[in-house]
Amino acid sequence: MGRFVRTVLGDISSEDVKGRLLAHEHVNFDTSKIKHDSDACLIEPETIAQELKYFSEAGGEVVVDLSTINTGRNPKTLEDIALKSGVRIVCPTGFYFGLYLPLRAISGSVISMAEEFVRDITEGIDGTDIKAGVIGEIGWGQQTLPAERRVFESAVIAQETTGAAIITHTYFGFNAIEELDFLEKTGANIEKVGIGHMDLYPDPEIHIEVAKRGAYVCIDNIGRIDYRPDSERVKMIRLLFEKGLGDRVIISSDVSRKSHLHKYGGHGYDHVLKTFVSMLNEEGFSKYEVELLLHENPLRLISISGE
Ligand SMILES: [Zn+2]
């Protein structure tokens, strides 16, 4: 197989992915205990399957779940949701940041973590034959911890071995350049790196720099109007296209709370495909440009090259 996407139901040739992809979402995610917030618990497989059906009806085909080890990742549940919803789900490997890090991220070696990530991607997760297809979201918090740096080093080794993409969490985009510098320095393939939450740091110069250095600028909090209106996100994307960097933009909605689901009054996994695409159209984005954002770019980022 040439390029492929590694989903919980098996590998699919990238050429056979015809629909739209969201590269930064959460399907089975629980950060409620650390946040002391019951809304931050997205463990409702039946509901999620139904919500993903709406995404599918809107033209969605692939969702990348970036719920790392220790934040609810459960390959069997993802398999079940994929079967029920008809949406292809990519399961991740990697550790989140700060208080979400498991003990072995703090006390284990870089090599042992890298081996774990590689095993998840090449052999299967937790004794199942379900494989991870992406590394992320690995992240740095407001103040970077030594363990977070070591997780990045492990991710780079795992990427080198497997060819999987690395997708990051940043502290509201503030440390995007720091993360990128570190990933470059440790030898990551920057063409396969997405820097997360860039829409939460609205400095166009930083967006341009990330894209020019070859990484993907993830405008991944679409629909989170509590952070900023989507109209500002449209402008950020427009600017990147004007600079000739449209092939380095990822758009997604980081659904991560119960209240983001339609069932609980939220915008759901279909917000990007329905509402945000209409906004792009109104701003004069061409069909090709929209296709780049929702198909080609995310597919290029998460595809793994086969032998
Ligand atoms: Zn996320």
Boltz pocket constraint, residues with backbone or C-beta under 6 A from the ligand:
constraints:
  - pocket:
      binder: B
      contacts: [[A, 24], [A, 25], [A, 26], [A, 66], [A, 137], [A, 254], [A, 256]]
      max_distance: 6.0
